[in-house]
Amino acid sequence: MAETSRFTLHNGLRVVLAPDPTAPVVGVAVHYDVGFRSEPEGRTGFAHLFEHLMFQGSESLEKLAHFKIVQSSGGTFNGSTHPDYTDYYEVLPSAALERALFLEADRMRAPKLTKENLANQIDVVKEEIRLNVLNRPYGGFPWILLPPVLYSTFPNAHNGYGDFTDLEQASLDDCAAFFDTYYSPANAVLTVAGDFEPDRARELIEKHFGDVPHRPAPPKRSFAEPPPAGEVRGQHTDPHAPLPALAVGYRMPDPVGELDAYLANLVLAGVLTDGDGSRLQQRLVHREPLVTDIGAGAGLFGPFEARDPDTFSITAIHSPDVPADRVLAAVDEELEKLAATPPDAQELAKVTARWSASLHAEHDRLMSRTLSLGAFELLYGDPSLVSRLPDRMAAVTGEDVAAAAKALRPDSRAVLLVEPEGGAK
């Protein structure tokens, strides 16, 4: 893969170019520096609703034009909302690069915000919530249910999918204000990856994005809040869950300012639950079968999706005959063992090799690579960090992992208990 290069347009749009002529396809992504955590109080789910509105046409294209243009070019497209950014992308045959750039510049300039579009997208989002959360076993577990137990401020604690009442009250004025504040070129990153000629791409980017009017990026907000001063608990009744579940949430090192300590948490998650040989799988699934399913992870959506604060979570589904506290006690014991006796080189190598392999496999896919480069430019100011991650992971020592385990303390965590309707024994 050729080196990535970066430049900034006069209107503040940051651009990342990552040429790779190995296949005749090109990926285009735009990341806006706005996610769930930036939405206004009383407007839960607004960032995700706005992502939907960005597909409803623009001042120069009618409603379904974006879909038709990409699909008739043989391409795919989508968008997604994360805690701290929203991304949009197209992957197309390389001859269609200019089309993708035109489409993204067009909606960055002026999406079509109408009463009709807003009303029908509110309905679409409500249907998505019914499907993915309300009518599904363990819907929203743990990403919607755990934050309000672990965090106390609105940005960190609220439901990023949205409350129906909040969604229904969203107005066109809210949409216009949100667009003006967050959807400016100076608050965005454009990434082009794949089969293209850098000088030609630069010309096309200037042509399509150069005249999008500059608006200043909003000031960066800090979402900092102190970790819990003890163990805090919350409960949720799930009408569709066949078995009780629990989620434990801990605060993590700053993903941007303390990257190596953050990576140690990623390795710790692997040591705990990645594969049959992992510590918690061995103990809780095989030796003393206390749970039917156990997982651990850095970030509620995965790593590198949020600035500080970010969440380390351990989730388990268990039989009604097994008390939640018994599961928690076993988890705490395993964390104490790790804190006292660091994992050896072989155990670490297994985790980091698996992680590197999955990262390489993911970046073989042009869509994933394009999105990662844009996200790393946005969060870290360094898209090339993506390719250095495997080495940074491999440098994590047993002592680093032991320190990460020691920091996951029972006296500073959130425990969410999910009970099936009708209750557990």
C-alpha positions as CSV (number, residue, x, y, z in Angstrom):
1,M,0.0,0.0,0.0
2,A,1.4,3.4,-0.9
3,E,2.0,6.0,1.7
4,T,-0.9,8.1,2.8
5,S,-0.7,11.8,2.2
6,R,-2.7,14.7,3.8
7,F,-3.7,18.2,2.9
8,T,-6.3,20.8,4.0
9,L,-8.5,22.9,1.7
10,H,-9.1,26.6,2.3
11,N,-12.5,25.9,3.9
12,G,-10.8,23.7,6.5
13,L,-11.7,20.3,5.1
14,R,-8.9,17.8,6.0
15,V,-8.2,15.3,3.2
16,V,-6.5,11.9,3.4
17,L,-5.3,10.1,0.2
18,A,-4.3,6.5,0.3
19,P,-3.6,5.2,-3.2
20,D,-3.5,1.4,-3.8
21,P,-3.7,0.3,-7.4
22,T,-4.1,-3.5,-6.6
23,A,-7.9,-3.5,-7.5
24,P,-9.9,-1.2,-9.8
25,V,-12.0,0.2,-7.0
26,V,-12.0,3.3,-4.9
27,G,-13.4,4.1,-1.5
28,V,-14.6,7.6,-0.5
29,A,-15.5,8.5,3.1
30,V,-16.5,11.6,4.9
31,H,-16.2,11.7,8.7
32,Y,-17.9,14.5,10.6
33,D,-16.7,15.3,14.1
34,V,-20.1,14.7,15.8
35,G,-21.7,11.7,17.4
36,F,-24.1,10.6,20.1
37,R,-22.2,12.6,22.7
38,S,-22.7,15.9,21.0
39,E,-26.4,15.8,20.6
40,P,-28.4,18.4,22.5
41,E,-30.1,17.5,25.8
42,G,-33.7,16.5,25.2
43,R,-32.8,15.4,21.7
44,T,-31.6,11.8,22.3
45,G,-30.9,10.0,19.1
46,F,-30.6,13.2,17.1
47,A,-27.1,12.5,15.6
48,H,-28.3,9.1,14.2
49,L,-31.6,10.7,13.0
50,F,-29.5,13.3,11.2
51,E,-27.4,10.6,9.5
52,H,-30.6,9.3,8.0
53,L,-31.6,12.8,6.8
54,M,-28.3,13.1,4.9
55,F,-29.5,10.5,2.5
56,Q,-32.8,12.3,1.6
57,G,-31.6,14.4,-1.3
58,S,-30.0,17.8,-1.4
59,E,-30.6,21.2,-3.0
60,S,-29.5,19.8,-6.4
61,L,-30.6,16.1,-6.2
62,E,-34.0,14.7,-5.6
63,K,-34.7,12.2,-2.9
64,L,-33.4,8.8,-4.2
65,A,-30.7,10.2,-6.5
66,H,-27.8,9.4,-4.3
67,F,-28.9,5.7,-4.1
68,K,-29.5,5.5,-7.8
69,I,-26.2,7.1,-8.9
70,V,-24.1,4.9,-6.6
71,Q,-25.9,1.7,-7.5
72,S,-26.0,2.3,-11.2
73,S,-22.2,2.8,-11.0
74,G,-21.9,-0.7,-9.5
75,G,-21.1,0.7,-6.0
76,T,-22.2,0.4,-2.4
77,F,-22.7,3.1,0.2
78,N,-23.8,3.6,3.8
79,G,-23.4,5.7,6.9
80,S,-23.1,5.1,10.6
81,T,-23.2,7.1,13.9
82,H,-20.7,6.5,16.6
83,P,-20.1,8.1,20.1
84,D,-17.8,10.8,18.6
85,Y,-18.2,10.8,14.9
86,T,-20.6,10.1,12.0
87,D,-19.3,8.6,8.8
88,Y,-20.6,8.3,5.2
89,Y,-18.9,6.2,2.5
90,E,-19.1,4.9,-1.0
91,V,-17.1,2.1,-2.6
92,L,-17.2,2.2,-6.4
93,P,-15.3,1.2,-9.6
94,S,-12.4,3.6,-9.8
95,A,-13.8,5.3,-13.0
96,A,-16.7,6.6,-10.8
97,L,-14.5,8.5,-8.3
98,E,-15.8,11.9,-9.4
99,R,-19.4,10.8,-8.9
100,A,-18.7,9.9,-5.3
101,L,-16.9,13.2,-4.6
102,F,-19.7,15.2,-6.2
103,L,-22.3,13.4,-4.1
104,E,-20.5,13.9,-0.8
105,A,-19.7,17.6,-1.6
106,D,-23.3,18.1,-2.7
107,R,-24.8,17.0,0.6
108,M,-22.0,18.7,2.7
109,R,-23.2,22.0,0.9
110,A,-26.9,21.6,1.5
111,P,-28.9,18.5,2.4
112,K,-32.7,18.7,1.7
113,L,-34.2,19.3,5.1
114,T,-37.9,19.3,4.7
115,K,-40.8,18.6,7.1
116,E,-41.8,15.5,5.0
117,N,-38.2,14.1,5.1
118,L,-38.0,14.7,8.8
119,A,-41.3,13.0,9.6
120,N,-40.6,9.9,7.5
121,Q,-37.0,9.5,8.8
122,I,-38.3,9.8,12.4
123,D,-40.6,6.9,11.5
124,V,-37.8,4.9,10.0
125,V,-35.6,5.4,13.0
126,K,-38.4,4.4,15.4
127,E,-38.9,1.2,13.4
128,E,-35.1,0.5,13.6
129,I,-35.3,0.9,17.4
130,R,-38.3,-1.5,17.6
131,L,-36.4,-4.0,15.5
132,N,-32.9,-3.8,17.1
133,V,-33.8,-2.9,20.7
134,L,-37.4,-3.2,21.8
135,N,-38.4,-6.4,20.2
136,R,-35.1,-8.3,20.4
137,P,-33.7,-10.4,23.3
138,Y,-31.0,-8.4,25.0
139,G,-31.7,-5.4,22.7
140,G,-29.4,-2.4,23.6
141,F,-27.4,-4.6,25.9
142,P,-25.0,-3.3,27.0
143,W,-24.4,-0.1,24.9
144,I,-27.7,1.6,25.7
145,L,-28.3,0.1,29.2
146,L,-24.9,0.3,30.8
147,P,-23.8,4.0,30.2
148,P,-26.6,5.5,32.5
149,V,-25.3,3.3,35.3
150,L,-21.6,4.0,34.8
151,Y,-21.9,7.7,33.9
152,S,-23.9,10.6,35.3
153,T,-23.6,13.4,32.7
154,F,-26.1,13.6,29.8
155,P,-23.5,13.2,26.9
156,N,-22.0,10.0,28.4
157,A,-25.2,8.5,29.9
158,H,-28.0,9.0,27.5
159,N,-29.4,6.6,24.9
160,G,-27.7,7.3,21.5
161,Y,-30.5,5.5,19.6
162,G,-33.1,7.9,21.0
163,D,-36.2,8.1,23.0
164,F,-39.4,8.1,21.0
165,T,-40.7,11.3,22.6
166,D,-37.4,13.2,21.9
167,L,-37.3,12.0,18.3
168,E,-40.9,13.0,17.7
169,Q,-40.2,16.5,19.0
170,A,-37.3,17.1,16.7
171,S,-38.0,20.1,14.5
172,L,-36.6,21.5,11.3
173,D,-35.0,24.3,13.3
174,D,-33.1,21.7,15.4
175,C,-31.9,20.1,12.1
176,A,-30.7,23.4,10.7
177,A,-28.9,24.3,13.9
178,F,-27.2,20.9,14.0
179,F,-26.1,21.1,10.4
180,D,-24.8,24.6,10.8
181,T,-22.8,23.7,13.9
182,Y,-21.4,20.3,13.1
183,Y,-21.6,19.7,9.3
184,S,-19.0,22.2,8.2
185,P,-15.9,21.3,6.1
186,A,-13.7,22.5,9.0
187,N,-15.4,19.8,11.2
188,A,-14.9,17.0,8.6
189,V,-12.3,14.6,7.1
190,L,-12.5,13.4,3.5
191,T,-10.7,10.1,2.8
192,V,-10.0,8.6,-0.7
193,A,-8.4,5.2,-0.8
194,G,-7.8,2.6,-3.5
195,D,-7.1,2.9,-7.2
196,F,-6.7,6.6,-8.2
197,E,-4.0,9.0,-9.3
198,P,-3.3,11.4,-6.4
199,D,-2.8,14.5,-8.5
200,R,-6.0,13.9,-10.4
201,A,-7.9,13.2,-7.1
202,R,-6.6,16.4,-5.7
203,E,-7.9,18.4,-8.7
204,L,-11.4,16.7,-8.4
205,I,-11.5,17.3,-4.6
206,E,-10.7,21.0,-5.2
207,K,-13.3,21.2,-7.9
208,H,-16.1,19.7,-5.9
209,F,-15.3,20.6,-2.2
210,G,-13.3,23.8,-2.7
211,D,-16.3,26.1,-2.9
212,V,-18.3,24.6,0.1
213,P,-18.5,27.6,2.3
214,H,-16.2,27.7,5.4
215,R,-17.9,27.8,8.8
216,P,-15.7,27.5,11.9
217,A,-15.6,24.1,13.5
218,P,-17.3,24.1,16.9
219,P,-15.0,24.2,19.9
220,K,-13.9,20.7,21.1
221,R,-15.9,19.8,24.2
222,S,-14.6,17.7,27.0
223,F,-16.9,15.0,28.2
224,A,-14.8,14.3,31.2
225,E,-16.4,13.2,34.5
226,P,-15.0,11.4,37.5
227,P,-15.2,7.6,37.7
228,P,-17.8,6.2,40.2
229,A,-16.7,6.4,43.8
230,G,-18.0,2.9,44.6
231,E,-19.8,0.1,42.9
232,V,-23.0,1.4,41.3
233,R,-25.8,-1.0,40.2
234,G,-28.7,-0.8,37.8
235,Q,-31.4,-3.2,36.8
236,H,-33.4,-3.8,33.6
237,T,-36.2,-6.1,32.9
238,D,-36.1,-7.6,29.4
239,P,-39.4,-9.0,28.1
240,H,-37.7,-11.1,25.5
241,A,-34.6,-12.4,27.3
242,P,-34.6,-16.2,27.9
243,L,-31.9,-15.9,30.7
244,P,-30.5,-13.3,33.1
245,A,-27.5,-11.3,32.0
246,L,-25.1,-8.9,33.5
247,A,-22.7,-6.2,32.3
248,V,-19.8,-4.7,34.2
249,G,-18.5,-1.3,33.1
250,Y,-15.2,0.2,34.1
251,R,-13.6,3.5,33.0
252,M,-10.5,3.1,30.8
253,P,-7.4,5.2,30.1
254,D,-7.8,8.0,27.6
255,P,-7.9,6.4,24.1
256,V,-6.0,9.3,22.6
257,G,-3.8,10.8,25.3
258,E,-2.8,7.4,26.8
259,L,-2.9,5.1,23.8
260,D,-0.4,2.5,25.1
261,A,-2.4,2.1,28.4
262,Y,-5.6,1.9,26.3
263,L,-4.0,-0.8,24.1
264,A,-3.1,-2.8,27.2
265,N,-6.8,-2.9,28.0
266,L,-7.5,-4.3,24.5
267,V,-4.9,-7.0,25.1
268,L,-6.5,-7.6,28.5
269,A,-9.9,-8.1,26.9
270,G,-8.3,-10.7,24.6
271,V,-6.6,-12.5,27.5
272,L,-9.9,-12.6,29.4
273,T,-12.4,-13.8,26.7
274,D,-10.9,-14.2,23.3
275,G,-11.1,-17.9,22.3
276,D,-11.6,-21.1,24.2
277,G,-8.3,-20.9,25.9
278,S,-8.9,-17.5,27.4
279,R,-9.1,-17.0,31.2
280,L,-12.8,-16.3,31.7
281,Q,-13.9,-18.8,29.0
282,Q,-11.9,-21.5,30.7
283,R,-13.1,-20.8,34.2
284,L,-16.8,-19.7,33.7
285,V,-17.8,-21.7,30.7
286,H,-15.7,-24.9,31.0
287,R,-14.4,-25.5,34.5
288,E,-17.3,-24.3,36.7
289,P,-20.0,-23.7,34.1
290,L,-21.5,-20.5,35.6
291,V,-22.3,-18.7,32.3
292,T,-23.5,-19.7,28.8
293,D,-21.7,-16.7,27.2
294,I,-19.0,-14.3,28.3
295,G,-17.3,-11.4,26.5
296,A,-15.0,-8.5,27.3
297,G,-14.2,-5.5,25.2
298,A,-12.7,-2.0,25.0
299,G,-15.3,0.5,23.9
300,L,-19.0,-0.3,23.8
301,F,-18.9,-0.4,20.0
302,G,-15.3,-1.7,19.8
303,P,-12.1,0.3,20.1
304,F,-11.1,3.6,18.5
305,E,-14.6,4.9,18.2
306,A,-14.5,7.4,21.1
307,R,-12.3,9.9,22.8
308,D,-12.2,10.0,26.6
309,P,-14.1,8.8,28.6
310,D,-14.3,5.3,27.1
311,T,-15.7,2.1,28.7
312,F,-14.2,-1.4,29.3
313,S,-17.1,-3.9,29.6
314,I,-17.5,-7.5,30.6
315,T,-20.8,-9.1,29.7
316,A,-22.2,-12.5,30.7
317,I,-25.4,-14.5,30.2
318,H,-26.1,-17.0,33.0
319,S,-28.6,-19.5,34.3
320,P,-31.3,-18.3,36.7
321,D,-29.8,-20.8,39.2
322,V,-26.5,-18.9,39.3
323,P,-26.6,-15.7,41.3
324,A,-25.0,-12.7,39.5
325,D,-22.7,-12.1,42.5
326,R,-21.2,-15.5,42.0
327,V,-20.3,-14.6,38.5
328,L,-18.9,-11.3,39.6
329,A,-16.8,-12.9,42.3
330,A,-15.2,-15.3,39.8
331,V,-14.5,-12.4,37.4
332,D,-12.9,-10.4,40.3
333,E,-10.8,-13.4,41.3
334,E,-9.5,-13.8,37.7
335,L,-8.7,-10.1,37.5
336,E,-6.8,-10.3,40.9
337,K,-4.8,-13.3,39.6
338,L,-3.8,-11.4,36.5
339,A,-2.9,-8.3,38.5
340,A,-0.7,-10.4,40.8
341,T,0.9,-12.6,38.1
342,P,1.3,-11.0,34.6
343,P,0.5,-13.2,31.6
344,D,3.5,-14.8,30.0
345,A,4.9,-14.0,26.5
346,Q,3.1,-17.0,24.9
347,E,-0.3,-16.0,26.2
348,L,0.2,-12.4,25.0
349,A,1.5,-13.5,21.6
350,K,-1.6,-15.5,21.0
351,V,-3.8,-12.5,21.7
352,T,-1.8,-10.0,19.7
353,A,-1.3,-12.4,16.7
354,R,-5.0,-12.9,16.6
355,W,-5.7,-9.2,16.9
356,S,-3.1,-8.3,14.1
357,A,-4.5,-11.0,11.8
358,S,-8.1,-9.6,12.2
359,L,-6.8,-6.1,11.7
360,H,-5.0,-7.1,8.5
361,A,-8.1,-9.0,7.2
362,E,-10.3,-6.0,7.9
363,H,-8.0,-3.6,6.1
364,D,-7.8,-5.9,3.1
365,R,-11.4,-4.7,2.7
366,L,-11.3,-1.3,1.0
367,M,-14.4,0.0,2.8
368,S,-12.9,-0.8,6.3
369,R,-9.6,0.7,5.4
370,T,-11.1,3.9,4.1
371,L,-13.2,4.3,7.2
372,S,-10.3,3.5,9.6
373,L,-8.0,6.1,7.9
374,G,-10.7,8.8,8.2
375,A,-11.5,7.9,11.8
376,F,-7.8,7.9,12.9
377,E,-7.3,11.3,11.2
378,L,-10.3,12.7,13.0
379,L,-9.6,11.2,16.5
380,Y,-5.8,11.0,16.5
381,G,-4.7,13.5,13.7
382,D,-2.7,10.6,12.3
383,P,-4.2,8.2,9.7
384,S,-0.9,6.3,9.4
385,L,-1.3,5.1,13.0
386,V,-3.7,2.5,11.6
387,S,-0.8,0.6,10.0
388,R,1.4,0.9,13.2
389,L,-1.2,-0.5,15.5
390,P,-0.1,-4.2,15.3
391,D,3.5,-3.2,16.3
392,R,2.1,-1.0,19.2
393,M,-0.1,-3.9,20.3
394,A,2.9,-6.4,20.1
395,A,4.9,-4.0,22.4
396,V,2.3,-4.4,25.2
397,T,4.0,-6.3,28.1
398,G,2.7,-8.7,30.7
399,E,3.2,-6.0,33.3
400,D,1.1,-3.6,31.2
401,V,-1.7,-6.1,31.1
402,A,-1.4,-6.8,34.9
403,A,-1.6,-3.0,35.5
404,A,-4.7,-2.8,33.3
405,A,-6.3,-5.7,35.3
406,K,-5.4,-4.1,38.6
407,A,-7.2,-0.9,37.5
408,L,-10.5,-2.7,37.0
409,R,-11.6,-2.4,40.6
410,P,-14.8,-3.5,42.2
411,D,-15.0,-0.3,44.1
412,S,-15.2,1.9,41.0
413,R,-17.5,0.2,38.5
414,A,-21.0,-0.1,37.3
415,V,-22.9,-3.4,37.3
416,L,-26.1,-3.8,35.2
417,L,-28.3,-6.7,35.9
418,V,-30.8,-7.8,33.2
419,E,-33.7,-10.0,34.4
420,P,-36.1,-11.8,32.0
421,E,-39.7,-10.7,32.5
422,G,-41.2,-12.9,35.2
423,G,-37.9,-12.6,37.1
424,A,-35.1,-15.0,37.9
425,K,-35.1,-17.2,41.0
